[in-house]
Amino acid sequence: RRYCLAMLASLVLSGCSLIPAYQRPALPVPVDQVSAVVAAAIPPPLSS
């Protein structure tokens, strides 16, 4: 019985991480799309 408890404790305490070490790959972005994103981020001027 002690052997089973020791094995169970060792399995529980040495458990692996279930969280993957994922890193999003860098995608090449065309230059014309970058300028479109920058232009969309600039708000239009307020007209008075």
RODO-2510 file (C-alpha; in nm, 4 decimals, decimal comma):
residues 48
     n   res          X          Y          Z
     1     r     0,0000     0,0000     0,0000
     2     r     0,2838     0,2421     0,0774
     3     y     0,4349     0,1629    -0,2582
     4     c     0,1125     0,2613    -0,4356
     5     l     0,0893     0,5862    -0,2390
     6     a     0,4520     0,6662    -0,3158
     7     m     0,3988     0,6000    -0,6867
     8     l     0,0815     0,8076    -0,6910
     9     a     0,2527     1,0943    -0,5091
    10     s     0,5481     1,0867    -0,7485
    11     l     0,3165     1,0911    -1,0497
    12     v     0,1105     1,3801    -0,9133
    13     l     0,4084     1,5882    -0,8036
    14     s     0,6028     1,5370    -1,1265
    15     g     0,3099     1,6086    -1,3579
    16     c     0,3718     1,7798    -1,6871
    17     s     0,2441     2,1174    -1,7918
    18     l    -0,0626     2,0993    -2,0131
    19     i    -0,0084     2,4523    -2,1417
    20     p     0,1708     2,4512    -2,4775
    21     a     0,4576     2,6929    -2,5351
    22     y     0,2919     2,8399    -2,8437
    23     q     0,4391     3,1409    -3,0163
    24     r     0,2488     3,3019    -3,3004
    25     p     0,4600     3,2967    -3,6174
    26     a     0,5482     3,6322    -3,7696
    27     l     0,3703     3,6830    -4,0999
    28     p     0,5076     3,9096    -4,3693
    29     v     0,2741     4,2066    -4,4252
    30     p     0,2775     4,3821    -4,7628
    31     v     0,3803     4,7493    -4,7509
    32     d     0,0526     4,8714    -4,9042
    33     q    -0,1478     4,7043    -4,6268
    34     v     0,0677     4,8606    -4,3554
    35     s     0,0000     5,2093    -4,4946
    36     a    -0,3740     5,1322    -4,5118
    37     v    -0,3744     5,0302    -4,1451
    38     v    -0,1882     5,3476    -4,0451
    39     a    -0,4287     5,5623    -4,2500
    40     a    -0,7291     5,3913    -4,0887
    41     a    -0,5848     5,4498    -3,7414
    42     i    -0,5616     5,8280    -3,7911
    43     p    -0,8996     5,9859    -3,7080
    44     p    -1,0447     6,2342    -3,9559
    45     p    -1,0139     6,6023    -3,8620
    46     l    -1,3070     6,7584    -3,6799
    47     s    -1,4910     7,0159    -3,8875
    48     s    -1,6182     7,3182    -3,6961
***
